[in-house]
Amino acid sequence: MSAIRLLVLGAVRQHGRAHGYQVRNDLEYWGAHDWSNAKPGSIYHALKQMAKQGLLVAHDVAPSTAGGPPRTEYELTAAGEAEFFALLRAALSRHDQKADVLSAGIGFLLDLPRAEAVALLEERVRGLEEWRSTVTEYYTPEEGPGRLGHIGEIMNMWVCSADSGAEWTRGLIERIEGGAYVFAGEGAPFVGVLAEGQENPYATGGGKREDRRSAEGSGAARDVGPSEIC
């Protein structure tokens, strides 16, 4: 599963309609360029590919003031909405997601009803517990990794990873059940995107805004391979 699809769909969805620079700016604001493959080329590529796949609809709007091609704004289709929620549920519920996919899922956690978010996270805990039990069929943590030589360190890493992942997830569930955050249907949502023209204190730079829009409109994008789950 690719984190970039979930990130891009979710960012567009939070705006309603967004152009590539807005999506890029939001993902940089969240720090996603550091913990995922959400780099400029992969963002623009994902937008174009998902438009071809019918998950987004592309609208050509006012031309660039720098004389470039028309700026393209994207909007989720019904299929895109369904894909977003399918990716989000998988990101939160599966125990074997990579960190970037889980991080993307947490970023859109509040788009779900509170009870569903808890249920998905509980499913993740069960998956981690089952995974741990398969490891301990061959490895007994109390005896230490040395009994299996240095290979035991692999088993020890898996057990520690399962334990820490389950502990973190249970803590999040406890906070959610205790009333933390505003979930879908509960009131005014948390605003996690930047308004048009709002300065991004975490922007990475690399060219003027109009230059980026021109690159987006001309299809200049670097195809970055998606992250796959373990």
N, C-alpha and C positions, 0 to 999 in steps of 0.2 A: 504494500500500500504506500502511496506517495503522499507525503505531508503537503506538498505544494498544491495539489488539487483541493484539498480541504481548506488550506489557508486562503487560496485565491477565491474559491467559491464563497467562503465565509466573509471575506473582506468586501466583495461585491455586494453580497446580501445585506450587510450592515448599512451600506450606503443606499441601497435600492438600485441605483445606477452609478457606475464608477468607471473612470478611464484608467488606463494602465499606470499612469504616474500616481494617481490616488492610491491604488492598490499597493504599489511599491512603497509609497510613503508610509502607509499604515503598517505594513509588515516590518519596515525599518523601525518604526515607532515602538513596535512590540519586541524588537530585537531578534526577529525571526531570521534575519540574514546571518546571525551568529550561531543559532542553534538548529537551523534547517538549511535546505538548499534553495531558499527563497532569495535568489540573486536576481538582478534585473532581467537578464536574458531568459531565465527560467520562468519568471513571472509573465513576461510578454508572450513567451512561447505557450505557456499554459492557457492564457486567455484566448489566443488564436485557436489552439487545438480544441478547447472545450466549446468554442463557438462552432467549429466544424462538426463537433459531435452532438450538437443540439442542446448542450447544457447551458449555454449562454446565447443571448442574441446581441449582435453588435449593431450599434447605432452610430452613423457618421454625423457629427455635429459641426460646430463652427470651425473653420480652418484655423491653423496655428497663426498667431500674430507675427511669427517669425518668417512666414511665407511657406511653411511646410504643408504637408497634406492634412486633410481634415482629421480632427481628433476623434478617436473612436471610444464610445462609451459602451459598457457592457451591462447586461441585466440578466438575472437568472430566469430560465424557462421553468416550466413545471417539472421537466425532467432534471434540470439543474437543482431545483429545490429538493427533489427526492434523493438525488445523488449526494447533496450536502449532508442531509440527515443520515443517510446510510453510512457515509464515511465517518461522520461524527460518532454515531453509535458504535461502530467498529473500533474507533480509536480509543474510546473510553472503556469498552467492555473486554477487549482481548488482552490477555496477559502478556503476549509475546510481541507487542508493538515496540518499535524503536522509539527512543526518547523524543525525536522530533515529531513523530505522529501523535504520541500521547500528549506532548506539549501543545500541539495544534488543537487537539480535542479539548484540553482544559481551557484553552483560549475561547472556545465557543460553548463551554459547559452551560452558560446561562441562557442559551437559546432553547434549552429543553425545559419541560416542567420539572419541578423539584423532585417529585417522586420517581420520575423516569431516570433522572440523573443518578439518584441513589441506587436504583435497581441495576443500572449499567455498571456502576462502580462495584457493587456487591458481586456481580458476575466476574469482574476482573479479579477480585479477591479469591473467589472460588477457583478460578483458573490458576492463579499463583499457588494456591494450596495443593491443587492436584499435580501441578508441575513439580512442586517440591517433593511430593510423595513418590513420584517416579524416580527422582534422583536418589532419595534415601532408601530405595530398594537395593541400591548398590553401594551406598556410602552412608556411614553413621557419623553424623557431625560430632557427637560426644567423644568419639575415639580420635578425632583430629584427622587432618589430611595426610599426615605422614604414613599412615598404614598402607596407603595406596601409592606411596612414592610421590613424586612431584605431580603426577596425574591427579592425585587427590585434591590438589589445589584448584583444579578445574571444577570438580564436584563441589568443593567448599565455596567457590565463587558463585555457583548456581544457587546453592542453598541460601547464602547471604543475600544474594540479589532478590530471591523470592521473598525472604523474610522482610527485607527493608521495603520492597515494593508493596507488600501487603500492609505493613505497618503504616506507611505513608497514605495508602488508599483508605484504610480504616479511619485515620485521622481526618481526612477530607470528608468522608461520609459523616463522621460525628459532627463536624462543623456545619455541614449542610443541614443535617437533621436538627441542629441547634438553632437554625434560623439565619445562618450566614447568607449574604448575597440576595439579590433580587432575581428570581428565575422567571421564565416565560409565563405570562398570564398573571403575574403578581403585582405589577405596577410599572413605573417608568424604568426602562432597562438602563444598565450601566453603559455609558457612551465610551466606546473603546476605539473610535476612529477619529481621524482629524477632519475638521471642516475644510472646505475648499479655501485655499489660500492661507490656512493656519500653519504657522511655522513649526517644523518638526525639529526638536532639539537633538534628536538622535540620527538625523539624516547623514548618510555616508558621503554625500556630494558626488562629484564625478560628472559635472556638466550642468548647464543651465536647464531650467525646467522645459523651455521651449525646445532645446536640443533633444531632450528625452522624448518629448511628444513626437517630434519629427521622426526619431528612430522607431518609436512605436508604430507610427502610421506607415512607415516604409517597410515594416516587417523585419527590421534588423534585430535579430534575437539570437542568443546563444542557446542551443539545445543542451540542457544539463540533464543528465540521467537521473531518474527519480530514485528516492530511497526506497528500498524494499524492506519488508519486515523480516525479522530473523526466522 
